[in-house]
Amino acid sequence: MTVTEDDWPLWREVRLAALTDAPHAFKARLADWHTGGEEQWRARLALPGAYNVVALLDGRAAGMARGVPGGGRASELRSVWVSPEARGSGIADQLIAAVEAWARQSGATVLKLAVIPGNGPAIALYQRNGFVAMEELGDLLPDGVTREHVMAKRLC
């Protein structure tokens, strides 16, 4: 389901679950968002042109992904997570496909993402979905030394 500002409690629930379950997979930390109030969560969902999606399984939130406009004709895939009980069900592929469709409709010709080095399952997921490693350096991680790995997929 597409998530809007009014769905901020659901987005908060899923995002906090993701940061709790897989802190190693995200640059953001639970402490960065755990105490955030309604205004902070609404602002996160109000980014102009962004696309936020939550996957439901048996009526419960089971995953999330986010698409944001990037520079030029690029869009970015962010915040991909699937709950442990839903892993292996194809939800991650569906979330990526939803963000890819949004990016195409937005006129993007490339979809980029950044992944934490050493996150083998995520890298395999992205490769399976057509993403390839780029030489571009990603953002610096909180350790002040390591950088994210950038991957991209051409959309045209």
Secondary structure, DSSP 8 states (H G I E B T S, - for coil): -B--GGGHHHHHHHHHHHHHH-GGG-SS-HHHHTT--HHHHHHHHT-TT-EEEEEEETTEEEEEEEEEE-STTEEEEEEEEE-GGGTTTTHHHHHHHHHHHHHHHTT-SEEEEEE-TT-HHHHHHHHHTT-EEEEEEEEE-TTSS-EEEEEEEE--
